Amino acid sequence: MATQTQDIQARDKHELKSTSEQTTPGRIFSPSVDIFENDQALTIVADMPGVQSDDVTIDLREDVLTLTGVPSVSVPYEEECILEEFDTGKYFRQFTL
């Protein structure tokens, strides 16, 4: 079976801008991913810092694969944040299969 390959350009994490209304407040980011494929499986590795495996949702409907993740980042109770350089928010990415 002949396979067609396509170069995919790497990209940095960026915030999604949408004109639609969100049901929950906060920023939404599109995570960078690596995609691997063989005859039996499709493997996606998504860069979602702070997201535990239990907080990742994978949904497949009508040939659209959706990945969402919610990070669990918190400042310890007895500490005060004095410098914040990491952008935090939810992660969302969709792929048409």
Backbone torsions as a table, in degrees:
resi	resn	phi	psi	omega
1	MET	NA	124.8	179.2
2	ALA	-78.6	136.7	179.1
3	THR	-114.8	146.8	178.1
4	GLN	-103.7	132.3	178.6
5	THR	-110.2	153.9	-178.8
6	GLN	-140.6	133.1	176.5
7	ASP	-76.4	128.9	178.2
8	ILE	-110.8	127.0	-178.3
9	GLN	-80.1	132.9	176.5
10	ALA	-70.2	151.4	179.7
11	ARG	-144.7	157.5	178.8
12	ASP	-84.7	161.4	175.5
13	LYS	-60.8	134.1	176.7
14	HIS	-142.1	152.8	-179.3
15	GLU	-77.1	138.0	176.4
16	LEU	-80.1	134.2	175.4
17	LYS	-109.9	124.4	-177.2
18	SER	-135.1	144.5	176.3
19	THR	-88.3	-9.4	179.3
20	SER	-80.9	154.6	-178.5
21	GLU	-81.1	135.0	177.6
22	GLN	-88.1	151.4	177.7
23	THR	-87.0	-16.5	176.5
24	THR	-132.4	146.6	-178.4
25	PRO	-75.0	162.1	174.8
26	GLY	121.5	167.9	-179.5
27	ARG	-83.3	151.7	177.6
28	ILE	-126.9	130.1	-178.7
29	PHE	-115.1	151.8	174.6
30	SER	-100.9	110.2	-175.7
31	PRO	-74.2	150.0	171.6
32	SER	-72.5	147.8	-178.5
33	VAL	-137.3	157.2	166.4
34	ASP	-117.5	135.9	-178.2
35	ILE	-122.3	129.0	178.9
36	PHE	-123.9	146.7	-177.2
37	GLU	-141.8	142.7	167.9
38	ASN	-138.8	-171.2	-176.6
39	ASP	-64.9	-24.4	-176.2
40	GLN	-106.5	-18.9	-171.0
41	ALA	-151.1	157.8	171.3
42	LEU	-119.4	123.3	-178.1
43	THR	-115.6	129.3	178.3
44	ILE	-120.8	126.7	175.7
45	VAL	-110.6	115.9	-176.4
46	ALA	-109.2	136.3	179.3
47	ASP	-88.1	96.2	-179.2
48	MET	-128.9	77.8	-178.3
49	PRO	-56.7	136.7	177.5
50	GLY	85.6	-4.4	-178.7
51	VAL	-96.4	121.0	176.1
52	GLN	-78.9	154.6	-178.1
53	SER	-57.4	-32.4	178.3
54	ASP	-70.1	-16.7	-177.6
55	ASP	-100.7	13.5	176.7
56	VAL	-101.8	133.2	176.1
57	THR	-115.0	129.5	178.1
58	ILE	-118.8	125.3	-176.7
59	ASP	-132.4	135.9	176.9
60	LEU	-127.2	114.1	179.1
61	ARG	-141.8	132.0	175.9
62	GLU	49.0	47.6	178.1
63	ASP	63.2	21.3	175.1
64	VAL	-117.6	118.4	178.0
65	LEU	-94.1	125.0	-178.5
66	THR	-118.0	128.7	174.6
67	LEU	-113.2	129.6	173.6
68	THR	-133.6	148.3	179.0
69	GLY	-149.9	144.4	179.4
70	VAL	-121.4	117.0	-179.7
71	PRO	-72.5	151.5	175.8
72	SER	-114.3	77.2	-179.0
73	VAL	-106.9	127.5	179.8
74	SER	-146.0	152.1	176.0
75	VAL	-89.0	131.0	177.8
76	PRO	-52.6	145.4	-174.2
77	TYR	-52.7	-41.5	-174.2
78	GLU	-87.7	5.2	-178.1
79	GLU	-117.5	156.8	178.5
80	GLU	-120.2	132.9	179.4
81	CYS	-74.2	123.2	179.6
82	ILE	-109.5	-15.9	176.7
83	LEU	-149.4	128.3	-178.9
84	GLU	-130.2	108.7	-178.6
85	GLU	-109.6	-17.8	180.0
86	PHE	-84.4	130.3	173.1
87	ASP	-80.4	126.6	178.3
88	THR	-116.7	154.8	179.9
89	GLY	167.1	-177.6	178.9
90	LYS	-76.6	160.6	176.7
91	TYR	-116.1	141.4	-178.5
92	PHE	-148.6	130.4	177.6
93	ARG	-151.9	139.0	178.8
94	GLN	-127.1	147.8	178.4
95	PHE	-134.4	136.9	173.3
96	THR	-91.6	123.8	-178.4
97	LEU	-89.5	NA	NA
